Amino acid sequence: LEGLQLLPLAELPGRAEITNISAIGPRRAIEQVQRQVADEPHLTAYSGMALEGRQLFWIDIHHSQASKGDAITAIKRDLGVDKVICFGDSDNDLSMFALADESYAPSNAKEQVKAAATAVIGHHDEDGIARFLQQRFEL
């Protein structure tokens, strides 16, 4: 693909400590990267249309055993938190939704995410999360 150089993961330095890879680019390039990641058993990739415009797509790549759900578990354990409220709009938020006590999706979220949420709140372009927090906590 023009302007995008893809190298084998084996060429990463042995001591590389990468926790997440995020990229934005043309749909074709992002889809190619996602296909390559699908062949790697220890990696997971999520992608979708970028907020910056329909011609751009995003991708997030991380270890298959690292997820937002794992982060919720660690936060509850490490901080002694009893209740977690979360917000999300895409596939990578579903593991977090499953483990949080309450989960909210903005109206512009993917349908699958809205279906998994405790409730759907206002659109992100209309400050849906901020408005929810103001009302919920009387800020």
N, C-alpha and C positions, 0 to 999 in steps of 0.2 A: 504494500500500500504506500502511496505517495506520502512522504514526510514522516513515516512511522517505521522505526526499526524495531523488530521483534527479535530478541535473543533467547536462546534456551535458558530455562531456569537454572540449569546446571552451571551456567557461566557466572552466577552470582558469587561474590566472594564467600568463602567458607564461614566467615564470622559475621555475615550480614544478619542484622537483627531487624528485619522488616515485620511490622505488625499488620500493616494494611497498605494496599496500593489503590489509589484512586486516579482516575483519568477521565477526561472529557474529550470528545472528538466526533468525527463523522460516524454515522450509524454503521457503515460498512467496516470501518476500522475497529469499532467497539465490538461488533459481532464476531469479527475474526479473533480478537483477543479472548472473548468469552468461549469460543469453540476450543481454543488452545488450552484454556484453563480447565475446561470440562475433562480433558485427558489427564489431568493431574489429580490423583486420588486424595491428596491432603489439602486441596484448595477448594474454595467456594467463591463463586462470583455472582453478583447481582448487577443488573443494569436496567436502564430506562431512559426515557426522553428527558433531556436536561431542561431546567427552568429557563435557561438562557435562549431557548428557541428550538423549534421543531427540527432544525437541521443538525442539532447536536445531541449526542447521547452521552451518558455517564456510565462508568463501571467502577465497582468496588470489589476488590479481591482480598481475601483473608484466609487464614487456616480454617479448615473445615470444623475444627473443634473450638474455634473462637467465634463467639456471636454476641449480639446484644443481650440475648437471654443468659448467656454465661456471665456477662457483666452484671446483670440484675442479681443473679445468685451470689456473686462475689460481694457486691455492695451490701446486700442484706446480711451476709455472714460477717464481713470485715468491719462494717460500721454498726452492726447490731440494729439495723433499720427494720422496723416491723411492717411498714407499709410503703409501697412504691407506686407512684403514679407516673405513667409515661405517655409520650406522644410519638406518633410515627405515621409515615405515609407510603411506605414501600415494602417490598418483600423482605428486605433485611431487618424489618422491625417485627416480624411475626413471632420470632422466638422470644423477643422481649415482651410482647403482648401476652404470650402464654404464661409468663412467670410473674408479671406485674399484678398488683392487686386491682389496679384500674388502668385502662388504656384508652387513649382518645386519638381519633384520626381526623385530620382536617377534611373538609368536604371535597377537596381536590385529590385525596388519596386514592390509591388503587382500590378497586371494588373488593378484592379479597381482604385487604387490610381494613376497610370500613366494616366488613362483615365480622371480622375478628375483634373489633374494638368494643369497649364498654359502651361508647357513644361516639357519634360523629359531631364534630364542632365546626366552627366557621372556617372558611377558606384561608389558606396561608397568606394570600394577597390582602386579606382583610384583617390581618393580625389575630387570627382565630385562637391561637394558643394564648397570647397575651390577654385577650378578652376573657377567655375561659378562666385563666388564673385570677384576673381581677374580680370576676364574679364569685368564683369558688372560695377565694380567701379574703374577700372584701377589701381588696387593696386600693 
